[in-house]
Amino acid sequence: MPQELNLDVIVDAIWLEIEEQKKDIQLTISERKREDKLWRLKFEKLSGKESKFNESLEGAYAEWSDPQKGMAEVLTVFPSDDEIILRFATSIPPDKNQKIIIHPQCFLKPLKEAWEDSGWFNEIQQSYNNLLNFSEKPIHSECFSKINSINRLNWLREGQKKCFNLLRYPFGFLWGPPGTGKTTTLGVILAEYLLAFPECKILLISSTNVAVDVAIKSVDEALEMVEKDISEASFIRRNYIKRIGTHFRPEYYKERKHLLPDSDETLIEELIRLKSNEPDKEDIQAYAKWKKAKETLEKFLCQNIHKVISSSRLCAMTSTRAAFALDLLREFQPLDLIVFDEASQMGQPFVQWQGRYCLLVTLSNYLQSFTLNIQIQRYGLESLCLNT
C-alpha cells in the first residue's frame, strides 16, 4: 500500500517553523534621526539573532511603548550598519537606550491553514494514492514513445531525449549536477507537452523567484525555436504561458513581456523600468518613493490574477506564492501536470496540489524533504540522471 501522508506530522512541522519565524526581535536604540517622513534608527549589536536580521524584515511591523506608544512599517534594513529605516510611523520612535520590537512577517500561515482543511487533505491523500497506483499504460506513453523520430529535437543529446520517458510515469524524477542541461531539458519537455496536449493545465513551481524566471524563460525559448515550423507554438508562447508574481528579474523579460500577466504593455514596461532602476537604499528618500510606486503598480497588476490563471495553460510561480494563492488554484484542480523545480528545496507540506502527473527536478538524487526515495523503488517513481 502507498505510504500515507501523515497530517499531524505535516502540520506540526509547519507550526514549529512558524513559531521560529514569528519570534520577535527586540532592538535597543543607540541613535535616532528623522529624515523627512522616514526614521533612521541605529541600534546596539544583536547577539544570537543576527541570522534573522536581514532583508526579509522589509514589510514587517515595528512597535514601541516609549517615548509614547506607536507602530511603523520597516522600509528597509542595513544589517552590516546596525540600522533600520521606518516609514508610516504613528508616533515618534524610540531614542537612545529605548526599546523597539520588530514583528517579522509569517509566510507559512496560509500553508498551515490549507493543510488543516480536512476536506482538502482527503482530496490530496486520494490524489497522492492515485499517482502511486498508476496504470500500466498512461496516456502519455504513445505520444512520447516516438520522440526520437521528431527531427526538430535532434539537437538534444540522447540522455536529454530519454527524459521524455519520465512523462510515462505518474512521478518523474529528473536530477543531475549543475551544467547537465536540466533547465533546457525541462523547457523542451514542457514546450512539447503544450504542443501535444492543447487543453492541458500545467503548474510550474520553484522555491525561488530566480528559479521561476529561468524555468519559464526556458519554456519560452523552446517554443520560440520551433515557431517557424509550428504556428501553434507562437500563439501558445504569446498567450498561454504566464509568470505569476511581481518579484521577477527584469532582465529576463525585456524581450519577453508576453510572459508577464497583463495585457497593458505600458504597465509592464513601467514595472520593468522601476525594477531596473532601484535606487541605492542608502538614499532612503529615493528608495521610499521608489518602493511606494513599485508596490502600487504590483497591487494593480495582481488584481487580475484569477483571469490570468483561468486563461493560461502554463502558470509559473514560487512555492510561497502558490501557498498564498491556494484557494484560487483549487478551482482548477486536478491539474494535468505539476512540475516542482528545485524539488529538494521544498518540504512535503508544499506537496498540496493535485495533478494527474508530477515531475520533480533537482540537483540531488536524494529527496529527503519529499520522502519519496522509498517509493522510487516500491511504487514506480521513474528516476533519470542527466550527465554532462
One Martini backbone bead per residue (centre of mass of N, CA, C, O) as a GRO file, in nm:
protein
  388
    1MET     BB    1   0.100   0.033   0.017
    2PRO     BB    2   0.081   0.348   0.034
    3GLN     BB    3   0.202   0.608   0.179
    4GLU     BB    4   0.095   0.799   0.422
    5LEU     BB    5  -0.017   1.098   0.498
    6ASN     BB    6   0.088   1.295   0.774
    7LEU     BB    7  -0.079   1.543   0.914
    8ASP     BB    8   0.053   1.592   1.190
    9VAL     BB    9   0.343   1.620   1.091
   10ILE     BB   10   0.300   1.854   0.896
   11VAL     BB   11   0.172   2.064   1.090
   12ASP     BB   12   0.397   2.059   1.303
   13ALA     BB   13   0.623   2.156   1.115
   14ILE     BB   14   0.496   2.426   1.046
   15TRP     BB   15   0.463   2.532   1.334
   16LEU     BB   16   0.762   2.537   1.412
   17GLU     BB   17   0.841   2.740   1.190
   18ILE     BB   18   0.651   2.965   1.278
   19GLU     BB   19   0.765   3.005   1.563
   20GLU     BB   20   1.043   3.091   1.453
   21GLN     BB   21   0.953   3.319   1.252
   22LYS     BB   22   0.777   3.499   1.480
   23LYS     BB   23   1.002   3.598   1.635
   24ASP     BB   24   1.095   3.850   1.803
   25ILE     BB   25   1.277   4.166   1.777
   26GLN     BB   26   1.498   4.325   1.997
   27LEU     BB   27   1.584   4.671   2.023
   28THR     BB   28   1.852   4.894   2.098
   29ILE     BB   29   1.880   5.223   2.093
   30SER     BB   30   2.143   5.470   1.989
   31GLU     BB   31   1.992   5.618   1.737
   32ARG     BB   32   1.808   5.910   1.611
   33LYS     BB   33   1.660   5.993   1.278
   34ARG     BB   34   1.516   6.239   1.083
   35GLU     BB   35   1.378   6.193   0.729
   36ASP     BB   36   1.127   6.341   0.705
   37LYS     BB   37   0.907   6.058   0.697
   38LEU     BB   38   1.156   5.923   0.815
   39TRP     BB   39   1.341   5.663   1.009
   40ARG     BB   40   1.663   5.645   1.163
   41LEU     BB   41   1.792   5.350   1.324
   42LYS     BB   42   2.021   5.282   1.572
   43PHE     BB   43   2.172   4.980   1.701
   44GLU     BB   44   2.256   4.745   1.898
   45LYS     BB   45   2.411   4.471   1.898
   46LEU     BB   46   2.352   4.154   1.830
   47SER     BB   47   2.267   3.830   1.997
   48GLY     BB   48   2.178   3.539   1.811
   49LYS     BB   49   1.994   3.716   1.563
   50GLU     BB   50   2.138   3.780   1.291
   51SER     BB   51   1.995   3.584   1.083
   52LYS     BB   52   1.711   3.747   1.108
   53PHE     BB   53   1.869   4.011   1.022
   54ASN     BB   54   1.715   4.101   0.725
   55GLU     BB   55   1.542   4.162   0.426
   56SER     BB   56   1.282   4.003   0.529
   57LEU     BB   57   1.183   4.260   0.709
   58GLU     BB   58   1.049   4.379   0.489
   59GLY     BB   59   0.722   4.479   0.601
   60ALA     BB   60   0.741   4.489   0.880
   61TYR     BB   61   0.666   4.545   1.223
   62ALA     BB   62   0.685   4.815   1.450
   63GLU     BB   63   0.723   4.849   1.815
   64TRP     BB   64   0.632   5.085   2.087
   65SER     BB   65   0.629   5.271   2.419
   66ASP     BB   66   0.879   5.462   2.368
   67PRO     BB   67   0.775   5.765   2.446
   68GLN     BB   68   0.533   5.648   2.271
   69LYS     BB   69   0.300   5.478   2.145
   70GLY     BB   70   0.387   5.270   1.848
   71MET     BB   71   0.405   5.242   1.481
   72ALA     BB   72   0.564   5.063   1.196
   73GLU     BB   73   0.728   5.027   0.894
   74VAL     BB   74   0.960   4.841   0.726
   75LEU     BB   75   1.157   4.940   0.471
   76THR     BB   76   1.462   4.888   0.579
   77VAL     BB   77   1.789   4.725   0.607
   78PHE     BB   78   2.130   4.736   0.782
   79PRO     BB   79   2.313   4.500   0.917
   80SER     BB   80   2.615   4.614   0.896
   81ASP     BB   81   2.502   4.904   1.042
   82ASP     BB   82   2.273   4.885   1.247
   83GLU     BB   83   2.000   4.947   1.065
   84ILE     BB   84   1.673   5.117   1.048
   85ILE     BB   85   1.385   5.180   0.838
   86LEU     BB   86   1.103   5.392   0.875
   87ARG     BB   87   0.744   5.396   0.812
   88PHE     BB   88   0.445   5.514   0.911
   89ALA     BB   89   0.450   5.661   1.175
   90THR     BB   90   0.246   5.719   1.473
   91SER     BB   91   0.516   5.799   1.619
   92ILE     BB   92   0.777   5.857   1.802
   93PRO     BB   93   1.048   5.697   1.819
   94PRO     BB   94   1.296   5.572   1.968
   95ASP     BB   95   1.572   5.627   2.162
   96LYS     BB   96   1.817   5.617   2.354
   97ASN     BB   97   1.779   5.306   2.531
   98GLN     BB   98   1.543   5.222   2.375
   99LYS     BB   99   1.274   5.020   2.261
  100ILE     BB  100   1.224   4.777   1.990
  101ILE     BB  101   0.981   4.585   1.801
  102ILE     BB  102   0.997   4.311   1.575
  103HIS     BB  103   0.751   4.178   1.340
  104PRO     BB  104   0.760   3.923   1.160
  105GLN     BB  105   0.674   3.775   0.889
  106CYS     BB  106   0.428   3.517   0.791
  107PHE     BB  107   0.431   3.274   0.521
  108LEU     BB  108   0.292   2.989   0.653
  109LYS     BB  109  -0.011   3.015   0.727
  110PRO     BB  110  -0.154   2.926   0.460
  111LEU     BB  111  -0.038   2.638   0.471
  112LYS     BB  112  -0.161   2.546   0.737
  113GLU     BB  113  -0.460   2.603   0.665
  114ALA     BB  114  -0.473   2.402   0.432
  115TRP     BB  115  -0.408   2.137   0.599
  116GLU     BB  116  -0.658   2.187   0.806
  117ASP     BB  117  -0.829   2.097   0.568
  118SER     BB  118  -0.986   1.801   0.557
  119GLY     BB  119  -1.104   1.791   0.272
  120TRP     BB  120  -0.841   1.858   0.128
  121PHE     BB  121  -0.669   1.629   0.238
  122ASN     BB  122  -0.834   1.394   0.118
  123GLU     BB  123  -0.777   1.474  -0.174
  124ILE     BB  124  -0.470   1.451  -0.160
  125GLN     BB  125  -0.455   1.155  -0.075
  126GLN     BB  126  -0.596   1.043  -0.326
  127SER     BB  127  -0.404   1.160  -0.535
  128TYR     BB  128  -0.150   1.025  -0.426
  129ASN     BB  129  -0.249   0.730  -0.464
  130ASN     BB  130  -0.305   0.744  -0.769
  131LEU     BB  131  -0.012   0.793  -0.854
  132LEU     BB  132   0.103   0.522  -0.724
  133ASN     BB  133  -0.150   0.371  -0.885
  134PHE     BB  134  -0.066   0.322  -1.173
  135SER     BB  135  -0.094   0.261  -1.485
  136GLU     BB  136   0.059   0.086  -1.748
  137LYS     BB  137  -0.090   0.302  -1.973
  138PRO     BB  138  -0.040   0.591  -2.021
  139ILE     BB  139  -0.126   0.854  -2.229
  140HIS     BB  140   0.187   0.936  -2.288
  141SER     BB  141   0.331   0.697  -2.425
  142GLU     BB  142   0.263   0.734  -2.728
  143CYS     BB  143   0.349   1.032  -2.766
  144PHE     BB  144   0.669   0.982  -2.642
  145SER     BB  145   0.787   0.720  -2.798
  146LYS     BB  146   0.862   0.915  -3.075
  147ILE     BB  147   1.082   1.136  -3.011
  148ASN     BB  148   1.333   1.043  -3.193
  149SER     BB  149   1.165   1.122  -3.472
  150ILE     BB  150   1.197   1.425  -3.408
  151ASN     BB  151   1.376   1.652  -3.578
  152ARG     BB  152   1.362   1.915  -3.386
  153LEU     BB  153   1.528   1.721  -3.152
  154ASN     BB  154   1.829   1.653  -3.252
  155TRP     BB  155   1.995   1.853  -3.057
  156LEU     BB  156   1.965   1.652  -2.854
  157ARG     BB  157   2.058   1.447  -2.636
  158GLU     BB  158   1.999   1.129  -2.549
  159GLY     BB  159   1.950   1.188  -2.249
  160GLN     BB  160   1.731   1.404  -2.299
  161LYS     BB  161   1.529   1.225  -2.454
  162LYS     BB  162   1.476   1.023  -2.217
  163CYS     BB  163   1.309   1.224  -2.039
  164PHE     BB  164   1.028   1.171  -2.175
  165ASN     BB  165   0.973   0.903  -2.012
  166LEU     BB  166   0.872   1.039  -1.748
  167LEU     BB  167   0.569   1.082  -1.872
  168ARG     BB  168   0.488   0.764  -1.818
  169TYR     BB  169   0.472   0.865  -1.524
  170PRO     BB  170   0.347   0.995  -1.238
  171PHE     BB  171   0.653   0.999  -1.151
  172GLY     BB  172   0.916   1.229  -1.209
  173PHE     BB  173   1.291   1.212  -1.185
  174LEU     BB  174   1.508   1.488  -1.231
  175TRP     BB  175   1.868   1.469  -1.230
  176GLY     BB  176   2.163   1.686  -1.171
  177PRO     BB  177   2.421   1.854  -1.218
  178PRO     BB  178   2.560   2.121  -1.299
  179GLY     BB  179   2.541   2.156  -1.659
  180THR     BB  180   2.332   1.915  -1.777
  181GLY     BB  181   2.039   2.045  -1.878
  182LYS     BB  182   1.770   2.066  -1.713
  183THR     BB  183   1.632   2.332  -1.803
  184THR     BB  184   1.629   2.277  -2.104
  185THR     BB  185   1.473   2.011  -2.087
  186LEU     BB  186   1.225   2.119  -1.946
  187GLY     BB  187   1.145   2.322  -2.164
  188VAL     BB  188   1.098   2.109  -2.388
  189ILE     BB  189   0.894   1.930  -2.248
  190LEU     BB  190   0.676   2.155  -2.206
  191ALA     BB  191   0.649   2.240  -2.498
  192GLU     BB  192   0.559   1.958  -2.606
  193TYR     BB  193   0.316   1.933  -2.421
  194LEU     BB  194   0.159   2.178  -2.527
  195LEU     BB  195   0.144   2.066  -2.823
  196ALA     BB  196   0.007   1.778  -2.751
  197PHE     BB  197  -0.188   1.936  -2.521
  198PRO     BB  198  -0.416   2.184  -2.574
  199GLU     BB  199  -0.586   2.145  -2.272
  200CYS     BB  200  -0.383   2.192  -2.071
  201LYS     BB  201  -0.259   2.203  -1.715
  202ILE     BB  202   0.013   2.391  -1.576
  203LEU     BB  203   0.235   2.370  -1.287
  204LEU     BB  204   0.509   2.585  -1.196
  205ILE     BB  205   0.742   2.518  -0.931
  206SER     BB  206   0.947   2.718  -0.710
  207SER     BB  207   1.154   2.845  -0.449
  208THR     BB  208   1.240   3.079  -0.651
  209ASN     BB  209   1.237   3.349  -0.855
  210VAL     BB  210   1.478   3.281  -1.033
  211ALA     BB  211   1.389   2.993  -1.110
  212VAL     BB  212   1.129   3.078  -1.249
  213ASP     BB  213   1.257   3.254  -1.467
  214VAL     BB  214   1.434   3.036  -1.597
  215ALA     BB  215   1.212   2.826  -1.667
  216ILE     BB  216   1.016   3.000  -1.842
  217LYS     BB  217   1.228   3.085  -2.045
  218SER     BB  218   1.285   2.798  -2.151
  219VAL     BB  219   1.005   2.747  -2.270
  220ASP     BB  220   1.001   2.990  -2.462
  221GLU     BB  221   1.254   2.908  -2.624
  222ALA     BB  222   1.148   2.636  -2.728
  223LEU     BB  223   0.909   2.760  -2.891
  224GLU     BB  224   1.075   2.962  -3.059
  225MET     BB  225   1.238   2.743  -3.225
  226VAL     BB  226   0.942   2.625  -3.368
  227GLU     BB  227   0.751   2.859  -3.489
  228LYS     BB  228   0.817   2.834  -3.800
  229ASP     BB  229   0.683   2.530  -3.812
  230ILE     BB  230   0.479   2.606  -3.562
  231SER     BB  231   0.218   2.807  -3.515
  232GLU     BB  232   0.125   2.735  -3.220
  233ALA     BB  233   0.378   2.825  -3.067
  234SER     BB  234   0.338   3.131  -3.084
  235PHE     BB  235   0.059   3.143  -2.947
  236ILE     BB  236   0.130   3.010  -2.680
  237ARG     BB  237   0.371   3.197  -2.583
  238ARG     BB  238   0.181   3.473  -2.609
  239ASN     BB  239  -0.092   3.351  -2.426
  240TYR     BB  240  -0.032   3.068  -2.218
  241ILE     BB  241   0.223   3.198  -2.064
  242LYS     BB  242   0.278   3.257  -1.706
  243ARG     BB  243   0.402   3.488  -1.466
  244ILE     BB  244   0.358   3.469  -1.127
  245GLY     BB  245   0.434   3.762  -1.007
  246THR     BB  246   0.651   4.059  -0.914
  247HIS     BB  247   0.943   3.910  -0.833
  248PHE     BB  248   1.127   3.981  -1.085
  249ARG     BB  249   1.365   3.967  -1.342
  250PRO     BB  250   1.390   4.207  -1.580
  251GLU     BB  251   1.602   4.082  -1.787
  252TYR     BB  252   1.401   3.839  -1.877
  253TYR     BB  253   1.156   4.058  -2.007
  254LYS     BB  254   1.232   4.267  -2.229
  255GLU     BB  255   1.165   4.028  -2.469
  256ARG     BB  256   0.914   3.888  -2.262
  257LYS     BB  257   0.630   4.031  -2.186
  258HIS     BB  258   0.421   3.794  -2.245
  259LEU     BB  259   0.478   3.648  -1.955
  260LEU     BB  260   0.324   3.875  -1.833
  261PRO     BB  261   0.012   3.945  -1.644
  262ASP     BB  262  -0.053   4.174  -1.893
  263SER     BB  263  -0.191   4.366  -2.160
  264ASP     BB  264  -0.043   4.620  -2.051
  265GLU     BB  265   0.259   4.725  -2.159
  266THR     BB  266   0.299   4.984  -1.998
  267LEU     BB  267   0.301   4.856  -1.715
  268ILE     BB  268   0.529   4.656  -1.759
  269GLU     BB  269   0.744   4.861  -1.840
  270GLU     BB  270   0.731   5.018  -1.574
  271LEU     BB  271   0.814   4.785  -1.386
  272ILE     BB  272   1.083   4.727  -1.520
  273ARG     BB  273   1.196   5.009  -1.480
  274LEU     BB  274   1.183   5.014  -1.175
  275LYS     BB  275   1.356   4.755  -1.121
  276SER     BB  276   1.608   4.872  -1.289
  277ASN     BB  277   1.590   5.154  -1.083
  278GLU     BB  278   1.703   5.096  -0.810
  279PRO     BB  279   1.787   5.251  -0.546
  280ASP     BB  280   1.978   5.331  -0.307
  281LYS     BB  281   1.924   5.267   0.028
  282GLU     BB  282   2.080   5.513   0.136
  283ASP     BB  283   1.854   5.662  -0.029
  284ILE     BB  284   1.571   5.676   0.141
  285GLN     BB  285   1.385   5.864  -0.021
  286ALA     BB  286   1.407   5.727  -0.296
  287TYR     BB  287   1.329   5.442  -0.196
  288ALA     BB  288   1.046   5.508  -0.089
  289LYS     BB  289   0.930   5.613  -0.356
  290TRP     BB  290   0.990   5.358  -0.522
  291LYS     BB  291   0.832   5.149  -0.347
  292LYS     BB  292   0.553   5.276  -0.371
  293ALA     BB  293   0.531   5.254  -0.681
  294LYS     BB  294   0.571   4.946  -0.697
  295GLU     BB  295   0.335   4.856  -0.511
  296THR     BB  296   0.107   4.984  -0.673
  297LEU     BB  297   0.160   4.826  -0.937
  298GLU     BB  298   0.146   4.538  -0.821
  299LYS     BB  299  -0.144   4.550  -0.720
  300PHE     BB  300  -0.274   4.598  -0.994
  301LEU     BB  301  -0.160   4.338  -1.137
  302CYS     BB  302  -0.291   4.126  -0.922
  303GLN     BB  303  -0.608   4.161  -0.965
  304ASN     BB  304  -0.598   3.959  -1.245
  305ILE     BB  305  -0.520   3.653  -1.169
  306HIS     BB  306  -0.766   3.477  -1.232
  307LYS     BB  307  -0.775   3.528  -1.535
  308VAL     BB  308  -0.492   3.428  -1.595
  309ILE     BB  309  -0.516   3.133  -1.495
  310SER     BB  310  -0.768   3.056  -1.662
  311SER     BB  311  -0.620   3.129  -1.958
  312SER     BB  312  -0.395   2.938  -1.894
  313ARG     BB  313  -0.152   2.657  -1.938
  314LEU     BB  314   0.100   2.806  -1.797
  315CYS     BB  315   0.209   2.836  -1.459
  316ALA     BB  316   0.445   3.044  -1.280
  317MET     BB  317   0.579   2.991  -0.940
  318THR     BB  318   0.613   3.010  -0.623
  319SER     BB  319   0.552   2.836  -0.338
  320THR     BB  320   0.454   3.082  -0.178
  321ARG     BB  321   0.251   3.190  -0.385
  322ALA     BB  322   0.083   2.926  -0.397
  323ALA     BB  323  -0.008   2.931  -0.103
  324PHE     BB  324  -0.166   3.206  -0.128
  325ALA     BB  325  -0.326   3.073  -0.401
  326LEU     BB  326  -0.487   2.814  -0.326
  327ASP     BB  327  -0.789   2.881  -0.360
  328LEU     BB  328  -0.757   2.939  -0.661
  329LEU     BB  329  -0.620   2.669  -0.760
  330ARG     BB  330  -0.854   2.472  -0.678
  331GLU     BB  331  -1.040   2.536  -0.927
  332PHE     BB  332  -0.814   2.367  -1.132
  333GLN     BB  333  -0.865   2.089  -1.014
  334PRO     BB  334  -0.694   1.872  -1.165
  335LEU     BB  335  -0.397   1.878  -1.287
  336ASP     BB  336  -0.201   1.755  -1.541
  337LEU     BB  337   0.071   1.918  -1.446
  338ILE     BB  338   0.341   1.901  -1.207
  339VAL     BB  339   0.621   2.118  -1.131
  340PHE     BB  340   0.924   2.065  -0.936
  341ASP     BB  341   1.150   2.288  -0.889
  342GLU     BB  342   1.376   2.243  -0.669
  343ALA     BB  343   1.263   2.001  -0.484
  344SER     BB  344   1.471   1.982  -0.237
  345GLN     BB  345   1.355   2.278  -0.123
  346MET     BB  346   1.082   2.114  -0.073
  347GLY     BB  347   0.850   2.024   0.133
  348GLN     BB  348   0.579   1.829   0.190
  349PRO     BB  349   0.376   2.067   0.252
  350PHE     BB  350   0.391   2.161  -0.067
  351VAL     BB  351   0.232   1.886  -0.148
  352GLN     BB  352  -0.096   2.023  -0.237
  353TRP     BB  353  -0.129   1.943  -0.538
  354GLN     BB  354  -0.332   1.836  -0.795
  355GLY     BB  355  -0.216   1.569  -1.016
  356ARG     BB  356  -0.176   1.343  -1.273
  357TYR     BB  357   0.117   1.465  -1.293
  358CYS     BB  358   0.474   1.441  -1.187
  359LEU     BB  359   0.765   1.665  -1.178
  360LEU     BB  360   1.101   1.629  -1.068
  361VAL     BB  361   1.357   1.882  -1.003
  362THR     BB  362   1.717   1.824  -0.936
  363LEU     BB  363   2.042   1.796  -0.818
  364SER     BB  364   1.950   1.558  -0.648
  365ASN     BB  365   1.895   1.201  -0.556
  366TYR     BB  366   1.772   1.337  -0.284
  367LEU     BB  367   1.435   1.347  -0.123
  368GLN     BB  368   1.385   1.415   0.183
  369SER     BB  369   1.136   1.619   0.182
  370PHE     BB  370   0.949   1.414   0.004
  371THR     BB  371   0.961   1.109   0.082
  372LEU     BB  372   1.038   0.922  -0.213
  373ASN     BB  373   1.266   0.704  -0.217
  374ILE     BB  374   1.112   0.442  -0.165
  375GLN     BB  375   0.908   0.484  -0.410
  376ILE     BB  376   1.100   0.439  -0.643
  377GLN     BB  377   1.095   0.120  -0.593
  378ARG     BB  378   0.782   0.056  -0.509
  379TYR     BB  379   0.593   0.273  -0.713
  380GLY     BB  380   0.730   0.391  -0.993
  381LEU     BB  381   0.954   0.601  -0.974
  382GLU     BB  382   1.107   0.769  -1.216
  383SER     BB  383   1.463   0.779  -1.276
  384LEU     BB  384   1.684   1.051  -1.402
  385CYS     BB  385   2.014   1.118  -1.514
  386LEU     BB  386   2.206   1.387  -1.598
  387ASN     BB  387   2.476   1.418  -1.813
  388THR     BB  388   2.755   1.571  -1.965
   0.00000   0.00000   0.00000
